[in-house]
């Protein structure tokens, strides 16, 4: 290996060390508003290997902290183990509150089952599935309720829902879909939920929910959803509990935290990485002299 390649390797190692050292995952400070602890949450996050997401369950925990989320629900499609793995890692490392969950995933009419202990069969139908979620002490949230799935929801099932994903990336730039989600939300009369439905594209918490809870425990968050103490934001206005929305609108609470700008360590890490890659390409393009 020639001198330039050694320099490139050294710069890349320096970038790795500096980047790791600068990744300080500190918990966001608690925010008290309206007599509650105001938490930011994303209740619809999928990890690898369950989906095409590039992040494993433990990676989701770390990324949620980077994105200033207080809580996430980690779902598997028709199973729970990925959420349980994420909760174990978050508890071990002092990360955000993780609620293991299942996305009950029939062909149409998906349901987020938060706070359950056992997998629920996707073939039960909407009302029986919601009843089983409640029997296990969980909350039921209608996931991305497109109009094409409305026939899967009986009136009784809609009355029993605890929450509706009224804000979802599918509705961004699509007025028709946004209108469908709002119509379903109004008919159900459940808590307003904003979720990213993270599968690998876009950031976790791209759509998020403000939850006004007694504390940041999983049980406190689930109780807040049951009691409709939630607010979300669709880019145009606030949706959810009117009194708590006014708390945000009055400036007592910002709708979204501002992420910290990169510090000197991060900038130096990026510079080392870029310079190392350029030198590595330069060194690799230089052919050694041919021997006659």
N, C-alpha and C positions, 0 to 999 in steps of 0.2 A: 504494500500500500504506500503510495507516494505521500509527500508532505501535505499537499492540498486536501487529499482525502482524509488524512488524520485531523486536519483543521475542521473539515466539514463535520466529521463524527463528533469532535469536541463541542462544536457549536450546537449540534442537535441534542447532545447530552445535557448541555447547559440549559437549553430551552426546556427540556423535559423537567429538570430539577427546579428551575425557576417557576415554571407553570404549575408544578405540583405544590411548591411552597406558597404560591400566591392564591391557591384555591382554598380560601378560608371560608368555610361554610358556617357562618354564624347565624343563629336564629334571629328572625326579625323581631324588633321590640314589640311588646304587647300594646295593643291599641284599645282603649276603653271608650265606648260611645253608646249613648242611649241606655246606659245602665248595664250594658253587656260587654263582653270581650268580642271585638270585631275581628274575624278571621277570614283570610282569603283561601279559597279551596277550589280544587278541580276534581270532580267526582267521576270522571270518565277517562281513565288512563290505561293503556294496554302495553305490556312489555314483551320483549323477546323472551323465550321462543314461542310464546303463545300466538303471536301475530307476526306481521312483517316489520314490527317495530325494531329499531336498531339498539334499543336500550333494554338491558336485563332488569329484573325487579329492583336490585340494589342501585343500579344506575338511575332509575326513576326517582328514588329517594334523594340522591345527591342532586339531581337536576331540579327537583321540586324546591330544594333549599336555595339553589342558585337563582331560581325564578321567583323567590320571595313568597312562596306559598306556605301557609301554615298547615294545610291538610290536603291529602289526596286520597281518592279511592282507587285502588288498583284492581282491575277486572280481568278475569279470564272469560273467554267465550264458553259458557256452559261448564265452567269449573272455577275452583277457588284457590288452588295452591299457589298461584303466582302472587296473589294479594297477601296470602299468609307469609310467603317468603319475604316480601317487601316489608311487612310489618315487623317481622323478626329482625331484619337488618336495621330498620329505623330505630327500633327500641334499643338495639345494641349500640348504635352510634349516636343516640340523642338527636335523631332527625325529626322531621315533621310528623304530625299525627297521620298514620296510615290506617285506612279502613279497608280490610279485605272485602272484596265484593265479587259478584258474578254478573256478567251480562247474559241474562237469559235470552237466548239467541235463536228463536224460531225463524222461518223464512221472512216473516214480517211481524212488526209489533214488538220490538225489543224492549226489555225491562232491565234497569239497573237495580240489583238487589244488594243493598249496603248493610253491613253489620250482621250477616247471617253466618251460621256455623257449618251448614251442610249444603251441598249442591242441590239445586232445584231443577227438576226435569223440565226441559223446554217444551214438552208436548202437553203440559197441563192446561194451556189456554190462559188468557189474561187474568180472569177473575180468580181462578184457583191458584195461579202463580202468586198473585198479590196476597191472597190469604195465607199462603205458605210463608211468604216473606215476613208477614206480620206475626205469624205463629212462632217464628224463630227470633222475634224481637228486632227485626230489621226494618228498613224503610224502602219503599218502592218508588222508583223514578222512571217515568216514561222517557226512553231514549229517542232522540231525533224523530219526533212524531210526524213523519211525512203523511200527507193526505192519503197516499196509496196504502197506508197501514191502518187507517181509521176503522175499517170494518172488523179488525181483529180485537177492537176494544169495545166490550159491552158497556152500557151505561153504568152498571154496578161496579165494574172494574175501574172505570174512570173516577167514580165517587170515592173509591178506596185508595187512590194514588196519594202518595205523600209529596211528590214533586214532579215537575215537568221540565225537560230541557227546552226552554223557550229561546235560549241563545246557544248557537252551535255553529261551527265553521261552515257547515253546508249552506247556511242562510246568508253568508257574507256575499254581497253583490248579487243576490237572487231575491228580489222582492216577493216573488210568488212563494218560495219556500219559507221566507221569514213570516209571511202572512199565515201560512199553514200552521207554523209552530205557535204563533200568537193565538190563533183561533182555538187550537187544542188546549193551550194553557188556560184560556178564559173559560172554556167549557168544563175543564177538570176542576178548576178552583183550588189547585194545589200550590205548593211552594214554587217560586220561580228559581230555576237552576240554569247557570251558564257553565258549559263544559267544553273542553277542547276535543274530546274523543281522540286522544293522541294515539297514533299508530306509527309515528316516525317522521311525519311531515309537519312542519310548524312547531312552535314551542309548546311545552306543557303550560297550561294556564293561559293560552291564547284567548280563550273564553273562560271566565272564572266567576265564582260566586262569593259574595260577601255573606258570611254566616254570623249572626249575632247570638252568641252562645254564652252560657254561664261560665264555661271554661273551655280549654282546648282538648279535652278528652273526646274519644270517639262517641261515648254515650251523650256527652253534652252537645256535640255537633248533630247527632241523630235527633235528639230532642228538639233542637232549633229548627230542623227541617220539618218535623212533625207539626210544630207550632207556627210554621210559615214565617220564621224570622230570618228571611233571606232576601237579598237584593242582587240583581245582576244588571249588566249594562250592554247594550247592543250596538254601541257606536252612535246612537241618536238620543238615547235617554235611558233612564233607570226603569227597571221592571221588578215588581215584587212588593214587599210590605211597604205601603205608602208612608207610614210614620218613619220607618228606618231609612227609606229613600230620601226623606227630607233631611235626615241627619247628614247624609252625604252631600246633598245639594246645598245645604247651608254652610258647607265648608268645614264642618266639624270632623269630617273624615274624607280623605281623598278616595276616588273610585279605584285607583290602581297605584301601587307603590312604584316609585321611580327606581329602576335598577341602578346600582352604583357604577360609575364610569371606571374603566380599567386603570389600575394604579401603575406605578413605575415597574414593579416586578413583572406584571403582565405584558407591558409594552416591551420590556427588555427580552422577555421570553419569546415574544413574537418576532422581534428583530433577529434574535439568534437563530430561530427556526428558519426564517426566510433566507438569511445569509448563508446558513449551513446548507440549505437545499440548493441555492445558486452555486455555491462553491463545489458542491457534490456533482452537480450537472456539468460544470466547467471541467472538473477533474476527470469525469467519466468520458467527456468528449475528446480528451487529448489521448491520442493513441501512442503507445510506447514505440520507440524507433525499431524498425525491422532489422533483424540481424541477417547479414549476408552470409 
